[in-house]
């Protein structure tokens, strides 16, 4: 029992430490929501095999990683709109005369 509990505690600790490395606001939100959703789905699937807590821990870790990856992609996409020079798209050339009234 003690060995099983320590494995679950280590899995939860690793999942939480990976989720805290998320960068922008969407990555952090995605990590939290992905972890919660993954824990729910993993708990349901793990319960079918008699290992609900282990399934929830694995699902939380995988969900947090997936959610953080999706949120980070959204942060990188949105960075050009908010003035971040590292991810700003290249300016498009302007052809033609400006319109004056």
C-alpha positions as CSV (number, residue, x, y, z in Angstrom):
1,X,0.0,0.0,0.0
2,X,2.8,2.4,0.9
3,X,4.6,1.8,-2.4
4,X,1.4,2.3,-4.4
5,X,0.7,5.6,-2.6
6,X,4.2,6.9,-3.2
7,X,3.9,6.1,-6.9
8,X,0.7,8.1,-7.1
9,X,2.2,11.0,-5.1
10,X,5.2,11.0,-7.4
11,X,3.0,11.1,-10.5
12,X,1.0,14.0,-9.2
13,X,4.1,15.9,-8.2
14,X,5.6,15.4,-11.6
15,X,2.4,16.5,-13.3
16,X,2.2,19.6,-11.2
17,X,5.8,20.6,-11.7
18,X,5.4,20.2,-15.5
19,X,2.2,22.2,-15.5
20,X,3.9,25.1,-13.6
21,X,6.5,25.5,-16.5
22,X,3.8,26.8,-18.8
23,X,4.6,30.1,-20.4
24,X,1.8,32.5,-21.4
25,X,-1.7,32.9,-20.1
26,X,-3.3,30.5,-22.6
27,X,-0.6,27.8,-21.9
28,X,-1.2,28.1,-18.1
29,X,-5.0,27.9,-18.6
30,X,-4.6,25.0,-21.0
31,X,-2.4,23.1,-18.6
32,X,-4.9,23.4,-15.8
33,X,-7.9,22.6,-17.8
34,X,-6.1,19.8,-19.6
35,X,-5.0,18.3,-16.3
36,X,-8.5,18.4,-14.8
37,X,-10.0,16.9,-17.9
38,X,-7.3,14.3,-18.2
39,X,-7.7,13.3,-14.6
40,X,-11.5,12.9,-15.1
41,X,-11.1,10.8,-18.2
42,X,-8.2,8.8,-16.8
43,X,-10.1,8.1,-13.6
44,X,-13.1,6.8,-15.6
45,X,-10.9,4.6,-17.8
46,X,-8.7,3.4,-15.0
47,X,-11.8,2.5,-12.9
48,X,-12.8,0.0,-15.6
49,X,-9.6,-1.9,-14.9
50,X,-9.7,-1.4,-11.1
51,X,-6.9,1.2,-11.0
52,X,-8.8,4.5,-10.9
53,X,-6.2,6.6,-9.0
54,X,-3.4,5.5,-11.2
55,X,-5.5,6.2,-14.3
56,X,-6.4,9.7,-13.0
57,X,-2.7,10.5,-12.2
58,X,-1.6,9.4,-15.7
59,X,-4.5,11.2,-17.3
60,X,-3.8,14.4,-15.4
61,X,-0.1,14.4,-16.5
62,X,-0.9,13.7,-20.1
63,X,-3.8,16.2,-20.1
64,X,-1.7,18.9,-18.6
65,X,1.1,18.4,-21.2
66,X,-1.4,18.4,-24.0
67,X,-3.3,21.5,-22.7
68,X,0.0,23.4,-22.2
69,X,1.1,22.6,-25.8
70,X,-2.2,23.8,-27.3
71,X,-2.2,26.9,-25.1
72,X,1.4,27.7,-26.0
73,X,0.5,27.4,-29.7
74,X,-2.3,29.9,-29.1
75,X,0.0,32.2,-27.3
76,X,2.5,32.2,-30.1
77,X,-0.3,32.8,-32.7
78,X,-1.7,35.7,-30.7
79,X,1.7,37.2,-29.9
80,X,1.9,39.0,-33.2
81,X,-1.3,40.8,-32.4
82,X,0.0,42.1,-29.1
83,X,3.4,43.4,-30.2
84,X,5.8,40.6,-29.3
85,X,8.7,41.0,-31.7
86,X,9.8,37.4,-31.5
87,X,6.6,35.9,-33.0
88,X,5.4,38.9,-35.1
89,X,4.6,37.9,-38.7
90,X,6.7,39.6,-41.4
91,X,5.2,42.8,-42.8
92,X,3.5,42.4,-46.1
93,X,4.6,44.8,-48.9
94,X,2.1,47.5,-49.9
95,X,1.5,48.0,-53.6
96,X,-0.5,51.0,-54.8
97,X,-1.2,54.5,-53.8
98,X,-2.7,55.4,-50.4
99,X,-6.3,56.5,-50.5
100,X,-6.8,60.2,-49.5
101,X,-10.1,62.1,-49.4
